[in-house]
Amino acid sequence: MGQKQNRRLTWAGRACYVVLLLALHAAAAVMLFTNLESAWVELYDEQRHAVNAYEMVVNDDYLVNTYFGEVDYFNLKPPLSMWAIALSYRLVGFTLAAVRLPSALFSFIMLAVGAVWLGRRQGAVVSLVYVGAMTAFQVLIAGHYARNGDPDALYQLFFTLAMLCMLDSGRSFRWFYGSALCFALAFLTKSWHALCIPAICFLFLACQGRLKEITWKRAGLLLAVGVVPVLPWAVARYLHDGWAFLTSGVTVDIGERMTSGTASGPLLYFQYLLGDRGFLTALALCVAAALALVLTRTRLSPAARSAVIGCLLWLMVPPVVFSFSNFKKYWYVFSSFTALAVLLGVLLQALLARGGRRGVRRTGAALTAITAVLCVAGAWQNINTVTTAVNPHHYQVAMMELLDRESYAGAHMYIQYNEKNADGSALTDWADEDRFMAELYGDVVCLPGGKEAFEQDGEYALIIIGNLEQLDVRDELAGFYIPLLETRYVSVFCN
């Protein structure tokens, strides 16, 4: 009778776990895929990658990334994320949603694969806390992550998979070959940033006294798995333009950008992390769980202890490594949020372990309940943020609403902003991000010169102008040209 009851409870627990996990992923899907066009495209890096991918498609050249027709030696990242956006263009069409869809998909895969992996290896609590905390973190929906056309979401997917393989290496050293493969893919996404992966793996082995496991044969295999996937692209790029792109990836991406800018101190990243409300809350819960384990003299299992060590390295190494660079960006340490989510789950799982004392389990249950409430509140806030967001860039919104590639392909298009040049003349040079949107949606030819050039153009042409400071210009154009779109903020005319 007792065995049947335990079996029923086990099945009931599994069913509850599956239901909760599906609910969390449903919330994540709403957060990631809803209203993707609600933010404008701005410099950099989304607009740069979006242009590179767009020109790969229209030029049918998927090796050399170009920027408005010129070979791009500013964006020195390998092309994996550009290929993803290019494929999205092919499948979805030339829209802003297509630019951002790959990042949303990669982030969802990161959550789904991580949840299943952690559920099987570490336990249901770790799995649920990981997904819950990640959906509650605001960084997931902030710039340079899951809802932007940058390489960071794909990079974080490979980074996370590499760390999960590392955490499983206690079962078999062969899991490190998975980490090496993920390093190669991460390198093809974000270049030298991926070096954090082998650094963490090496320190993980060192902290556990396992360096002797790295034999010459294993070291050679790790090197091969980590380098060979990169070689086809590197060789193809070398055959096209020699060392120009590849050496720039070292001299500019590492040399110049590490030493450029103003040194902001080694603690900047830690100030940023601790200044993030979600990160600080999760960290406080981790500290509370760790104190509960220490005060109750509860010993972690070998697997849990190994996971804690791995998560701490995963959390700490990126902000420490990137602190040596003067060129600091907050998205360089997104991986620390993922590590903290897994760490919190591991500690709560340890408190809730069946073999533990009742008082310890009660403490774990209380902290888990607090965590659940905070995760639900954070996820709800994030969902509300993305579903109610409205794109405030009126020029881009107008182009998205009006232009289509079949009707306007090849047409000349001009722009005249509300803002003025330093000499007081009209600002009529296209901003790169607005030019991209016009080309993406309308396949138009963007030309400078504004109203004056538009009036002299003998071919079919359009002009978009800002209304707020140019009502007289709008009224003058309205008297001679066909209005195609008029809102409170912008007007579009054609000749």
C-alpha positions as CSV (number, residue, x, y, z in Angstrom):
1,M,0.0,0.0,0.0
2,G,2.8,2.4,0.9
3,Q,4.7,1.7,-2.3
4,K,1.5,2.4,-4.4
5,Q,0.9,5.6,-2.5
6,N,4.6,6.7,-3.1
7,R,4.2,5.8,-6.7
8,R,1.0,7.9,-7.0
9,L,2.8,10.8,-5.3
10,T,5.7,10.4,-7.7
11,W,3.4,10.5,-10.7
12,A,1.5,13.4,-9.2
13,G,4.7,15.3,-8.6
14,R,5.9,14.6,-12.2
15,A,2.6,15.8,-13.6
16,C,2.7,19.0,-11.4
17,Y,6.3,19.6,-12.6
18,V,5.3,19.2,-16.3
19,V,2.3,21.5,-15.9
20,L,4.4,24.2,-14.1
21,L,7.1,23.9,-16.7
22,L,4.7,24.3,-19.6
23,A,3.1,27.3,-17.9
24,L,6.5,28.9,-17.5
25,H,7.4,28.3,-21.1
26,A,4.0,29.7,-22.2
27,A,4.8,32.9,-20.3
28,A,8.3,32.9,-21.8
29,A,6.8,32.5,-25.3
30,V,4.5,35.5,-24.8
31,M,7.5,37.6,-23.5
32,L,9.8,36.6,-26.3
33,F,7.6,36.5,-29.4
34,T,4.9,39.1,-28.8
35,N,5.0,42.6,-30.3
36,L,8.6,42.2,-31.7
37,E,8.3,45.4,-33.7
38,S,7.5,47.6,-30.7
39,A,11.1,49.0,-30.4
40,W,12.8,51.0,-33.0
41,V,16.1,50.1,-34.8
42,E,19.0,52.1,-33.5
43,L,22.7,52.1,-33.8
44,Y,24.4,49.8,-32.9
45,D,24.6,46.6,-33.0
46,E,21.2,45.5,-34.1
47,Q,21.1,47.8,-37.1
48,R,24.6,46.7,-38.2
49,H,23.8,43.0,-38.1
50,A,20.5,43.5,-39.7
51,V,22.0,45.4,-42.6
52,N,24.8,42.8,-43.0
53,A,22.2,40.0,-43.1
54,Y,20.0,41.9,-45.5
55,E,22.8,42.5,-48.0
56,M,23.8,38.9,-47.7
57,V,20.4,38.0,-49.0
58,V,20.0,40.6,-51.7
59,N,23.5,40.1,-52.9
60,D,23.4,36.3,-52.5
61,D,26.8,36.4,-50.8
62,Y,26.8,34.7,-47.4
63,L,30.5,34.9,-46.8
64,V,31.4,38.6,-46.9
65,N,29.3,40.9,-44.8
66,T,28.8,44.4,-46.3
67,Y,27.4,47.6,-45.0
68,F,25.4,49.7,-47.5
69,G,27.5,48.2,-50.3
70,E,30.9,48.4,-48.7
71,V,32.8,45.5,-47.1
72,D,32.3,45.8,-43.4
73,Y,35.5,46.0,-41.4
74,F,33.7,47.5,-38.4
75,N,31.5,44.6,-37.5
76,L,34.2,42.0,-37.1
77,K,32.0,39.2,-35.7
78,P,31.9,35.9,-37.5
79,P,28.7,35.3,-39.5
80,L,26.7,32.8,-37.6
81,S,24.2,35.3,-36.2
82,M,24.0,37.1,-39.5
83,W,23.2,33.8,-41.2
84,A,20.4,33.3,-38.7
85,I,18.9,36.7,-39.5
86,A,19.3,36.0,-43.3
87,L,17.5,32.7,-43.0
88,S,14.7,34.5,-41.1
89,Y,14.4,37.0,-43.9
90,R,14.1,34.1,-46.3
91,L,11.4,32.4,-44.2
92,V,9.5,35.3,-42.8
93,G,10.1,38.1,-45.2
94,F,11.9,41.5,-45.0
95,T,10.4,42.8,-41.8
96,L,11.7,44.1,-38.4
97,A,10.1,41.0,-36.8
98,A,12.3,38.8,-39.0
99,V,15.4,40.6,-37.7
100,R,14.5,39.8,-34.1
101,L,12.8,36.4,-34.5
102,P,16.0,34.4,-34.3
103,S,17.0,35.9,-31.0
104,A,13.6,35.2,-29.5
105,L,13.8,31.7,-30.8
106,F,17.3,31.1,-29.5
107,S,16.4,32.4,-26.1
108,F,13.3,30.1,-26.0
109,I,15.5,27.2,-26.9
110,M,18.0,28.1,-24.2
111,L,15.2,28.1,-21.6
112,A,13.6,24.9,-22.9
113,V,16.8,22.8,-23.3
114,G,18.2,24.1,-20.1
115,A,15.0,23.2,-18.2
116,V,14.9,19.7,-19.6
117,W,18.6,19.2,-19.0
118,L,18.6,20.5,-15.5
119,G,15.4,18.6,-14.7
120,R,17.1,15.3,-15.6
121,R,20.5,16.0,-14.1
122,Q,19.8,18.3,-11.1
123,G,16.2,17.9,-10.2
124,A,12.7,19.4,-10.9
125,V,13.3,22.4,-8.5
126,V,16.5,23.5,-10.3
127,S,14.7,23.2,-13.6
128,L,11.7,25.3,-12.5
129,V,13.7,27.9,-10.7
130,Y,16.0,28.3,-13.7
131,V,13.1,29.1,-16.1
132,G,11.2,31.1,-13.5
133,A,14.1,33.3,-12.6
134,M,15.2,33.8,-16.2
135,T,11.7,34.9,-17.2
136,A,11.6,37.3,-14.3
137,F,14.9,39.0,-15.1
138,Q,14.3,42.2,-17.0
139,V,17.6,41.8,-19.0
140,L,15.9,39.0,-21.0
141,I,13.7,41.6,-22.7
142,A,16.2,44.5,-22.6
143,G,18.4,45.6,-25.5
144,H,21.0,43.1,-26.9
145,Y,19.2,40.0,-25.8
146,A,16.1,38.0,-26.6
147,R,14.1,40.7,-28.5
148,N,16.8,42.3,-30.5
149,G,18.6,41.3,-33.7
150,D,22.0,41.1,-32.1
151,P,24.4,38.0,-31.7
152,D,24.0,38.0,-28.0
153,A,21.0,35.7,-27.7
154,L,22.6,33.0,-29.9
155,Y,25.9,33.5,-28.0
156,Q,24.1,33.0,-24.7
157,L,22.5,29.8,-26.0
158,F,25.9,28.3,-26.8
159,F,27.4,29.6,-23.6
160,T,24.7,28.0,-21.5
161,L,24.9,24.7,-23.3
162,A,28.7,24.8,-22.8
163,M,28.2,25.3,-19.1
164,L,25.6,22.6,-18.8
165,C,28.0,20.1,-20.5
166,M,30.7,21.2,-18.0
167,L,28.4,20.6,-15.0
168,D,27.8,17.1,-16.4
169,S,31.5,16.3,-16.8
170,G,31.6,14.6,-13.4
171,R,29.7,11.8,-15.0
172,S,32.1,11.6,-17.9
173,F,35.0,13.7,-19.2
174,R,33.5,13.4,-22.6
175,W,31.0,16.1,-21.8
176,F,33.8,18.6,-22.1
177,Y,33.9,17.8,-25.8
178,G,30.3,19.2,-25.9
179,S,31.7,22.4,-24.2
180,A,34.4,22.6,-26.8
181,L,31.9,22.3,-29.7
182,C,29.8,25.0,-28.1
183,F,32.9,27.2,-27.8
184,A,33.4,26.8,-31.5
185,L,29.8,27.8,-32.2
186,A,30.0,30.7,-29.7
187,F,33.2,31.9,-31.4
188,L,31.4,31.8,-34.8
189,T,28.8,34.0,-33.2
190,K,30.7,36.5,-31.1
191,S,34.3,36.0,-31.7
192,W,36.8,36.3,-28.8
193,H,34.1,36.7,-26.2
194,A,33.8,32.9,-26.3
195,L,37.2,32.5,-24.6
196,C,35.4,32.7,-21.3
197,I,34.1,29.2,-21.9
198,P,37.5,27.4,-21.8
199,A,38.6,29.6,-19.0
200,I,35.7,28.6,-16.9
201,C,36.1,24.9,-17.8
202,F,39.8,25.0,-16.8
203,L,39.1,26.6,-13.5
204,F,36.3,24.2,-12.8
205,L,38.7,21.3,-13.2
206,A,41.3,23.1,-11.1
207,C,38.9,23.8,-8.3
208,Q,38.0,20.1,-8.1
209,G,41.6,18.8,-8.4
210,R,40.8,17.2,-11.7
211,L,43.5,18.7,-14.0
212,K,45.2,15.4,-14.1
213,E,42.3,14.2,-16.2
214,I,43.5,16.3,-19.1
215,T,45.8,13.9,-20.9
216,W,47.6,14.9,-24.1
217,K,45.1,12.9,-26.1
218,R,42.2,14.6,-24.5
219,A,43.8,18.0,-24.9
220,G,44.3,17.4,-28.6
221,L,40.7,16.2,-29.0
222,L,39.4,19.3,-27.2
223,L,41.5,21.5,-29.4
224,A,40.3,19.8,-32.5
225,V,36.6,20.0,-31.5
226,G,37.0,23.6,-30.6
227,V,38.9,24.7,-33.7
228,V,37.9,22.5,-36.6
229,P,34.3,23.9,-36.9
230,V,35.7,27.4,-37.3
231,L,38.3,26.6,-40.0
232,P,36.0,26.3,-43.1
233,W,34.7,29.9,-42.5
234,A,38.2,31.2,-41.6
235,V,39.8,29.6,-44.7
236,A,37.0,30.8,-47.0
237,R,37.3,34.4,-45.6
238,Y,41.0,34.3,-46.0
239,L,40.7,33.2,-49.7
240,H,38.4,36.2,-50.3
241,D,40.3,39.1,-48.7
242,G,43.4,37.6,-47.2
243,W,44.2,38.6,-43.7
244,A,42.3,41.9,-43.7
245,F,39.2,40.7,-41.9
246,L,40.8,38.0,-39.7
247,T,43.7,40.2,-38.4
248,S,41.3,43.0,-37.8
249,G,39.4,40.7,-35.5
250,V,42.5,40.6,-33.3
251,T,43.9,44.1,-33.7
252,V,40.5,45.9,-33.4
253,D,38.2,43.6,-31.5
254,I,40.8,42.8,-28.9
255,G,43.6,45.4,-29.2
256,E,41.9,48.7,-29.9
257,R,38.6,48.1,-28.2
258,M,40.2,46.8,-25.0
259,T,42.4,49.9,-24.7
260,S,39.9,52.5,-26.2
261,G,37.6,54.6,-24.2
262,T,37.9,55.7,-20.6
263,A,39.0,53.2,-18.0
264,S,36.0,52.9,-15.7
265,G,37.4,50.8,-12.9
266,P,37.5,47.1,-12.3
267,L,34.2,47.0,-10.3
268,L,31.9,48.5,-13.0
269,Y,30.4,45.2,-14.0
270,F,29.8,44.2,-10.3
271,Q,28.2,47.6,-9.8
272,Y,25.9,47.0,-12.8
273,L,25.0,43.5,-11.6
274,L,24.3,44.5,-8.0
275,G,22.4,47.5,-9.3
276,D,20.0,45.3,-11.2
277,R,16.9,44.6,-9.0
278,G,16.3,41.2,-10.3
279,F,19.9,40.1,-10.0
280,L,20.2,41.5,-6.5
281,T,17.0,39.7,-5.4
282,A,18.1,36.4,-6.7
283,L,21.5,36.9,-5.1
284,A,19.9,37.6,-1.8
285,L,17.9,34.4,-2.1
286,C,21.0,32.5,-2.9
287,V,22.8,33.9,0.2
288,A,19.8,33.1,2.4
289,A,19.7,29.5,1.1
290,A,23.5,29.1,1.6
291,L,23.3,30.5,5.1
292,A,20.5,28.0,5.9
293,L,22.6,25.1,4.7
294,V,25.6,26.3,6.7
295,L,23.7,27.1,9.9
296,T,21.9,23.7,9.8
297,R,25.2,21.9,8.9
298,T,23.6,20.4,5.9
299,R,26.1,18.8,3.6
300,L,25.7,19.1,-0.1
301,S,25.8,16.0,-2.2
302,P,28.9,15.6,-4.4
303,A,26.8,16.5,-7.5
304,A,25.3,19.5,-5.9
305,R,28.7,20.7,-4.6
306,S,30.2,20.4,-8.1
307,A,27.2,22.3,-9.5
308,V,27.7,25.1,-7.0
309,I,31.4,25.4,-7.9
310,G,30.6,25.5,-11.6
311,C,27.8,28.1,-11.2
312,L,30.0,30.4,-9.1
313,L,32.7,30.3,-11.8
314,W,30.1,30.7,-14.5
315,L,28.8,33.8,-12.6
316,M,32.2,35.4,-11.7
317,V,34.6,34.8,-14.6
318,P,32.9,36.9,-17.3
319,P,32.7,40.1,-15.2
320,V,36.2,39.6,-14.0
321,V,37.6,38.9,-17.5
322,F,35.9,41.8,-19.2
323,S,36.8,44.2,-16.4
324,F,40.4,44.2,-17.8
325,S,39.0,46.0,-20.9
326,N,38.3,49.7,-21.1
327,F,35.5,49.0,-23.5
328,K,32.7,47.8,-21.3
329,K,29.2,47.0,-22.3
330,Y,26.5,45.6,-19.9
331,W,25.5,42.8,-22.3
332,Y,29.0,41.2,-21.9
333,V,27.9,39.8,-18.5
334,F,24.4,38.5,-19.4
335,S,25.8,35.0,-18.7
336,S,26.0,35.9,-15.0
337,F,22.2,36.1,-14.8
338,T,21.9,32.6,-16.2
339,A,24.5,31.2,-13.8
340,L,22.7,32.9,-10.8
341,A,19.3,31.3,-11.9
342,V,20.9,27.8,-11.9
343,L,22.7,28.4,-8.7
344,L,19.6,29.5,-6.9
345,G,17.8,26.3,-8.1
346,V,20.7,24.1,-6.9
347,L,20.7,25.6,-3.4
348,L,16.9,25.4,-3.0
349,Q,17.0,21.8,-4.3
350,A,19.6,21.0,-1.6
351,L,17.4,22.5,1.1
352,L,14.4,20.5,-0.1
353,A,16.2,17.2,-0.4
354,R,14.2,14.3,0.9
355,G,17.0,13.0,3.1
356,G,17.3,16.3,4.9
357,R,15.9,17.2,8.3
358,R,12.4,18.5,8.6
359,G,13.4,22.0,9.7
360,V,15.8,22.3,6.8
361,R,13.1,21.3,4.3
362,R,10.7,23.8,5.9
363,T,13.3,26.6,5.4
364,G,13.7,25.4,1.8
365,A,10.0,25.4,1.2
366,A,9.7,28.9,2.5
367,L,12.5,30.2,0.4
368,T,11.1,28.3,-2.6
369,A,7.7,29.9,-2.1
370,I,9.2,33.3,-1.9
371,T,11.1,32.6,-5.1
372,A,8.0,31.4,-6.9
373,V,6.1,34.6,-5.9
374,L,8.9,36.8,-7.1
375,C,9.3,34.9,-10.3
376,V,5.6,35.2,-11.1
377,A,5.6,38.9,-10.3
378,G,8.7,39.5,-12.5
379,A,7.4,37.5,-15.4
380,W,4.0,39.3,-15.2
381,Q,5.8,42.6,-15.2
382,N,7.9,41.6,-18.2
383,I,4.9,40.4,-20.1
384,N,3.0,43.6,-19.4
385,T,6.0,45.6,-20.6
386,V,6.3,43.8,-24.0
387,T,2.6,43.6,-24.8
388,T,1.9,47.2,-24.1
389,A,5.0,48.7,-25.7
390,V,4.5,51.1,-28.6
391,N,7.2,51.9,-31.1
392,P,8.0,55.6,-30.6
393,H,10.1,56.2,-33.7
394,H,7.5,57.9,-35.9
395,Y,9.6,57.9,-39.1
396,Q,10.3,54.1,-38.9
397,V,6.7,53.3,-38.0
398,A,5.4,55.3,-41.0
399,M,7.7,53.4,-43.3
400,M,6.6,50.1,-41.8
401,E,3.0,51.0,-42.3
402,L,3.3,52.4,-45.8
403,L,6.1,50.7,-47.7
404,D,6.0,47.4,-49.4
405,R,8.6,45.9,-51.7
406,E,6.3,45.1,-54.6
407,S,4.8,48.6,-54.9
408,Y,7.9,50.8,-54.2
409,A,10.9,48.8,-55.3
410,G,13.4,51.1,-57.0
411,A,11.6,54.3,-56.1
412,H,13.7,57.3,-55.0
413,M,13.0,58.3,-51.4
414,Y,14.0,61.4,-49.5
415,I,13.7,62.4,-45.8
416,Q,13.6,65.8,-44.0
417,Y,13.8,65.6,-40.2
418,N,12.4,68.1,-37.7
419,E,15.9,68.6,-36.4
420,K,18.3,71.1,-38.0
421,N,22.0,71.0,-38.9
422,A,24.5,73.1,-37.0
423,D,24.1,75.9,-39.6
424,G,20.4,75.9,-39.2
425,S,19.6,74.2,-42.5
426,A,17.2,71.3,-42.9
427,L,18.6,67.9,-41.8
428,T,18.1,65.8,-45.0
429,D,20.8,63.1,-44.7
430,W,19.4,59.7,-43.9
431,A,20.3,58.3,-40.5
432,D,21.6,54.8,-41.1
433,E,18.9,53.1,-39.1
434,D,16.1,54.9,-41.0
435,R,17.8,54.2,-44.4
436,F,17.9,50.5,-43.5
437,M,14.2,50.5,-42.6
438,A,13.3,52.2,-45.9
439,E,15.3,49.7,-47.9
440,L,14.1,46.7,-45.8
441,Y,10.4,47.4,-46.2
442,G,10.2,49.3,-49.6
443,D,13.4,48.3,-51.5
444,V,13.7,52.0,-52.2
445,V,16.7,54.0,-53.2
446,C,17.4,56.5,-50.3
447,L,18.8,59.8,-51.5
448,P,19.9,62.9,-49.6
449,G,18.7,66.4,-50.3
450,G,15.2,66.5,-48.7
451,K,12.5,68.7,-50.1
452,E,14.6,70.5,-52.6
453,A,16.0,67.3,-54.2
454,F,12.5,65.7,-54.1
455,E,11.0,68.6,-56.0
456,Q,13.7,68.4,-58.7
457,D,13.5,64.6,-59.1
458,G,12.2,63.6,-62.5
459,E,11.5,60.0,-61.6
460,Y,9.0,58.5,-59.2
461,A,9.9,59.6,-55.8
462,L,8.7,59.8,-52.2
463,I,9.5,62.1,-49.3
464,I,8.9,61.6,-45.6
465,I,9.0,64.7,-43.4
466,G,8.6,65.5,-39.7
467,N,5.5,67.5,-39.0
468,L,6.2,68.9,-35.5
469,E,8.6,71.7,-36.7
470,Q,7.8,71.8,-40.4
471,L,4.1,72.5,-40.7
472,D,4.8,75.1,-43.4
473,V,6.8,72.5,-45.4
474,R,4.1,70.0,-45.1
475,D,1.4,72.5,-46.2
476,E,3.5,73.5,-49.2
477,L,4.1,69.9,-50.3
478,A,0.4,69.1,-49.8
479,G,-0.5,71.7,-52.3
480,F,1.4,70.1,-55.2
481,Y,2.0,66.4,-54.3
482,I,0.0,63.3,-53.5
483,P,-0.2,62.5,-49.8
484,L,0.4,58.8,-49.1
485,L,0.3,58.9,-45.4
486,E,-0.2,61.5,-42.7
487,T,-0.1,61.2,-39.0
488,R,0.3,63.7,-36.2
489,Y,4.1,63.3,-36.4
490,V,5.1,62.6,-40.1
491,S,3.8,63.0,-43.6
492,V,4.7,61.1,-46.8
493,F,4.2,62.5,-50.2
494,C,4.9,61.2,-53.7
495,N,5.3,63.1,-57.0
